[in-house]
Amino acid sequence: MSKDDYKGHATATLWYPRAEESRKHVTIELMDVRAADDLRIEYDFDRDGYVIKQQRWAGGMRSFGGDYEEWVEVAFIEAWKAACSCTSASVRCLAIACCLFKTD
């Protein structure tokens, strides 16, 4: 992970996450007086997009030192949704193909 101090943000890159020795996800934790659950972001190659997961805590509440039950998917973001809109259900397309050869 790299931190760009002058811009006030951090960048995380998943280098080839399908490779066996690669990192598969990024976990985001908020360190502040405001409490928030951790988030995990990973790429789903089958659905071609990003999955955001949130921890489900035992008993429904997070307790310091407590264990979480599992990571639960809370959002899915299509990989190319912002690039163009391809609404045809009969065509699975990449962003370039969608924009150039749109059939609907």
PyRosetta script that sets phi, psi and omega in degrees:
from pyrosetta import init, pose_from_sequence

init()
pose = pose_from_sequence("MSKDDYKGHATATLWYPRAEESRKHVTIELMDVRAADDLRIEYDFDRDGYVIKQQRWAGGMRSFGGDYEEWVEVAFIEAWKAACSCTSASVRCLAIACCLFKTD")
pose.set_psi(1, 138.0)
pose.set_omega(1, 175.9)
pose.set_phi(2, -114.0)
pose.set_psi(2, 150.7)
pose.set_omega(2, 179.7)
pose.set_phi(3, -119.5)
pose.set_psi(3, 126.1)
pose.set_omega(3, 177.2)
pose.set_phi(4, -100.0)
pose.set_psi(4, 89.8)
pose.set_omega(4, -174.7)
pose.set_phi(5, -57.3)
pose.set_psi(5, -40.7)
pose.set_omega(5, -175.5)
pose.set_phi(6, -68.6)
pose.set_psi(6, -19.9)
pose.set_omega(6, 179.6)
pose.set_phi(7, -101.5)
pose.set_psi(7, -12.2)
pose.set_omega(7, 178.9)
pose.set_phi(8, 74.5)
pose.set_psi(8, 26.6)
pose.set_omega(8, 177.6)
pose.set_phi(9, -141.6)
pose.set_psi(9, 165.9)
pose.set_omega(9, 177.1)
pose.set_phi(10, -119.3)
pose.set_psi(10, 148.2)
pose.set_omega(10, 178.8)
pose.set_phi(11, -118.0)
pose.set_psi(11, 133.2)
pose.set_omega(11, 175.6)
pose.set_phi(12, -121.3)
pose.set_psi(12, 131.5)
pose.set_omega(12, 179.8)
pose.set_phi(13, -116.9)
pose.set_psi(13, 127.6)
pose.set_omega(13, 173.5)
pose.set_phi(14, -92.9)
pose.set_psi(14, 104.1)
pose.set_omega(14, -179.2)
pose.set_phi(15, -82.0)
pose.set_psi(15, 112.2)
pose.set_omega(15, 176.4)
pose.set_phi(16, 43.8)
pose.set_psi(16, 66.8)
pose.set_omega(16, -174.7)
pose.set_phi(17, -65.5)
pose.set_psi(17, -13.4)
pose.set_omega(17, 176.7)
pose.set_phi(18, -79.3)
pose.set_psi(18, -16.8)
pose.set_omega(18, 178.0)
pose.set_phi(19, -68.7)
pose.set_psi(19, 143.6)
pose.set_omega(19, -172.0)
pose.set_phi(20, -58.6)
pose.set_psi(20, -40.7)
pose.set_omega(20, -175.7)
pose.set_phi(21, -90.1)
pose.set_psi(21, 2.1)
pose.set_omega(21, -176.2)
pose.set_phi(22, -85.0)
pose.set_psi(22, 158.9)
pose.set_omega(22, 172.6)
pose.set_phi(23, -70.2)
pose.set_psi(23, 141.5)
pose.set_omega(23, -174.8)
pose.set_phi(24, -103.1)
pose.set_psi(24, -19.6)
pose.set_omega(24, -176.6)
pose.set_phi(25, -154.4)
pose.set_psi(25, 168.3)
pose.set_omega(25, 175.1)
pose.set_phi(26, -121.3)
pose.set_psi(26, 132.9)
pose.set_omega(26, 176.8)
pose.set_phi(27, -106.2)
pose.set_psi(27, 133.4)
pose.set_omega(27, 179.6)
pose.set_phi(28, -112.5)
pose.set_psi(28, 125.4)
pose.set_omega(28, 178.4)
pose.set_phi(29, -120.3)
pose.set_psi(29, 138.1)
pose.set_omega(29, 177.1)
pose.set_phi(30, -96.4)
pose.set_psi(30, 124.0)
pose.set_omega(30, 176.4)
pose.set_phi(31, -111.5)
pose.set_psi(31, 98.8)
pose.set_omega(31, -176.8)
pose.set_phi(32, -163.7)
pose.set_psi(32, 176.3)
pose.set_omega(32, 176.9)
pose.set_phi(33, -72.3)
pose.set_psi(33, -16.9)
pose.set_omega(33, 177.0)
pose.set_phi(34, -88.3)
pose.set_psi(34, 125.3)
pose.set_omega(34, -179.7)
pose.set_phi(35, -80.9)
pose.set_psi(35, 143.3)
pose.set_omega(35, 176.1)
pose.set_phi(36, -155.4)
pose.set_psi(36, 145.6)
pose.set_omega(36, 175.8)
pose.set_phi(37, -67.5)
pose.set_psi(37, 151.7)
pose.set_omega(37, 174.7)
pose.set_phi(38, -70.9)
pose.set_psi(38, 152.6)
pose.set_omega(38, 175.6)
pose.set_phi(39, -119.9)
pose.set_psi(39, 148.2)
pose.set_omega(39, 175.2)
pose.set_phi(40, -123.7)
pose.set_psi(40, 131.7)
pose.set_omega(40, 178.3)
pose.set_phi(41, -117.5)
pose.set_psi(41, 130.4)
pose.set_omega(41, 177.5)
pose.set_phi(42, -142.5)
pose.set_psi(42, 165.3)
pose.set_omega(42, -179.1)
pose.set_phi(43, -103.4)
pose.set_psi(43, 130.8)
pose.set_omega(43, 177.6)
pose.set_phi(44, -103.2)
pose.set_psi(44, 105.4)
pose.set_omega(44, -177.2)
pose.set_phi(45, -72.3)
pose.set_psi(45, -25.8)
pose.set_omega(45, 178.2)
pose.set_phi(46, -68.5)
pose.set_psi(46, -38.7)
pose.set_omega(46, -179.6)
pose.set_phi(47, -98.7)
pose.set_psi(47, -5.8)
pose.set_omega(47, 177.9)
pose.set_phi(48, 58.5)
pose.set_psi(48, 61.8)
pose.set_omega(48, 177.6)
pose.set_phi(49, -177.4)
pose.set_psi(49, 178.2)
pose.set_omega(49, -178.2)
pose.set_phi(50, -91.7)
pose.set_psi(50, 138.4)
pose.set_omega(50, 175.9)
pose.set_phi(51, -108.8)
pose.set_psi(51, 130.8)
pose.set_omega(51, 174.3)
pose.set_phi(52, -109.5)
pose.set_psi(52, 126.8)
pose.set_omega(52, -179.5)
pose.set_phi(53, -119.3)
pose.set_psi(53, 154.0)
pose.set_omega(53, 179.0)
pose.set_phi(54, -130.3)
pose.set_psi(54, 146.3)
pose.set_omega(54, -179.2)
pose.set_phi(55, -73.8)
pose.set_psi(55, 138.4)
pose.set_omega(55, 171.7)
pose.set_phi(56, -102.5)
pose.set_psi(56, 120.2)
pose.set_omega(56, -174.4)
pose.set_phi(57, -93.7)
pose.set_psi(57, 146.5)
pose.set_omega(57, 177.3)
pose.set_phi(58, -59.0)
pose.set_psi(58, 131.6)
pose.set_omega(58, -179.6)
pose.set_phi(59, 78.3)
pose.set_psi(59, 2.4)
pose.set_omega(59, 177.4)
pose.set_phi(60, 83.6)
pose.set_psi(60, -7.0)
pose.set_omega(60, 179.7)
pose.set_phi(61, -129.2)
pose.set_psi(61, 144.0)
pose.set_omega(61, 175.8)
pose.set_phi(62, -82.0)
pose.set_psi(62, 130.4)
pose.set_omega(62, 175.4)
pose.set_phi(63, -126.8)
pose.set_psi(63, 141.2)
pose.set_omega(63, -179.0)
pose.set_phi(64, -60.4)
pose.set_psi(64, 128.2)
pose.set_omega(64, -177.5)
pose.set_phi(65, 84.3)
pose.set_psi(65, -5.7)
pose.set_omega(65, -179.9)
pose.set_phi(66, -80.7)
pose.set_psi(66, 165.4)
pose.set_omega(66, -179.3)
pose.set_phi(67, -101.6)
pose.set_psi(67, 148.3)
pose.set_omega(67, 174.3)
pose.set_phi(68, -95.9)
pose.set_psi(68, 154.5)
pose.set_omega(68, -179.1)
pose.set_phi(69, -80.1)
pose.set_psi(69, -49.2)
pose.set_omega(69, -175.0)
pose.set_phi(70, -169.3)
pose.set_psi(70, 167.9)
pose.set_omega(70, 171.0)
pose.set_phi(71, -93.0)
pose.set_psi(71, 130.7)
pose.set_omega(71, -176.6)
pose.set_phi(72, -116.9)
pose.set_psi(72, 132.3)
pose.set_omega(72, 178.0)
pose.set_phi(73, -66.6)
pose.set_psi(73, 127.9)
pose.set_omega(73, 178.6)
pose.set_phi(74, -117.8)
pose.set_psi(74, -14.8)
pose.set_omega(74, 179.0)
pose.set_phi(75, -158.6)
pose.set_psi(75, 151.3)
pose.set_omega(75, 173.6)
pose.set_phi(76, -131.7)
pose.set_psi(76, 130.8)
pose.set_omega(76, -179.1)
pose.set_phi(77, -120.9)
pose.set_psi(77, 119.4)
pose.set_omega(77, 180.0)
pose.set_phi(78, -62.0)
pose.set_psi(78, 144.1)
pose.set_omega(78, -174.8)
pose.set_phi(79, -63.5)
pose.set_psi(79, -36.4)
pose.set_omega(79, -172.5)
pose.set_phi(80, -120.7)
pose.set_psi(80, 19.7)
pose.set_omega(80, -175.9)
pose.set_phi(81, -59.3)
pose.set_psi(81, -39.7)
pose.set_omega(81, -177.7)
pose.set_phi(82, -74.8)
pose.set_psi(82, -21.5)
pose.set_omega(82, -175.9)
pose.set_phi(83, -73.6)
pose.set_psi(83, -41.0)
pose.set_omega(83, 179.1)
pose.set_phi(84, -166.9)
pose.set_psi(84, 169.8)
pose.set_omega(84, 177.0)
pose.set_phi(85, -111.6)
pose.set_psi(85, 123.8)
pose.set_omega(85, 178.5)
pose.set_phi(86, -122.4)
pose.set_psi(86, 100.9)
pose.set_omega(86, -173.1)
pose.set_phi(87, -100.1)
pose.set_psi(87, -2.7)
pose.set_omega(87, -179.3)
pose.set_phi(88, -71.1)
pose.set_psi(88, 121.1)
pose.set_omega(88, -179.8)
pose.set_phi(89, -71.9)
pose.set_psi(89, -19.9)
pose.set_omega(89, -176.7)
pose.set_phi(90, -85.8)
pose.set_psi(90, -9.0)
pose.set_omega(90, -176.7)
pose.set_phi(91, -122.5)
pose.set_psi(91, 119.8)
pose.set_omega(91, 171.5)
pose.set_phi(92, -98.6)
pose.set_psi(92, 121.0)
pose.set_omega(92, -170.5)
pose.set_phi(93, -136.9)
pose.set_psi(93, 157.3)
pose.set_omega(93, 170.4)
pose.set_phi(94, -82.9)
pose.set_psi(94, 166.3)
pose.set_omega(94, -175.5)
pose.set_phi(95, -58.0)
pose.set_psi(95, -44.2)
pose.set_omega(95, -178.3)
pose.set_phi(96, -65.9)
pose.set_psi(96, -47.2)
pose.set_omega(96, 179.2)
pose.set_phi(97, -62.5)
pose.set_psi(97, -38.0)
pose.set_omega(97, -179.7)
pose.set_phi(98, -63.2)
pose.set_psi(98, -46.2)
pose.set_omega(98, -176.9)
pose.set_phi(99, -71.4)
pose.set_psi(99, -36.8)
pose.set_omega(99, -176.3)
pose.set_phi(100, -86.0)
pose.set_psi(100, -34.0)
pose.set_omega(100, -172.4)
pose.set_phi(101, -122.7)
pose.set_psi(101, 37.0)
pose.set_omega(101, -178.8)
pose.set_phi(102, -61.1)
pose.set_psi(102, 131.7)
pose.set_omega(102, -174.7)
pose.set_phi(103, -108.1)
pose.set_psi(103, -5.4)
pose.set_omega(103, -177.7)
pose.set_phi(104, -107.2)
pose.dump_pdb("model.pdb")
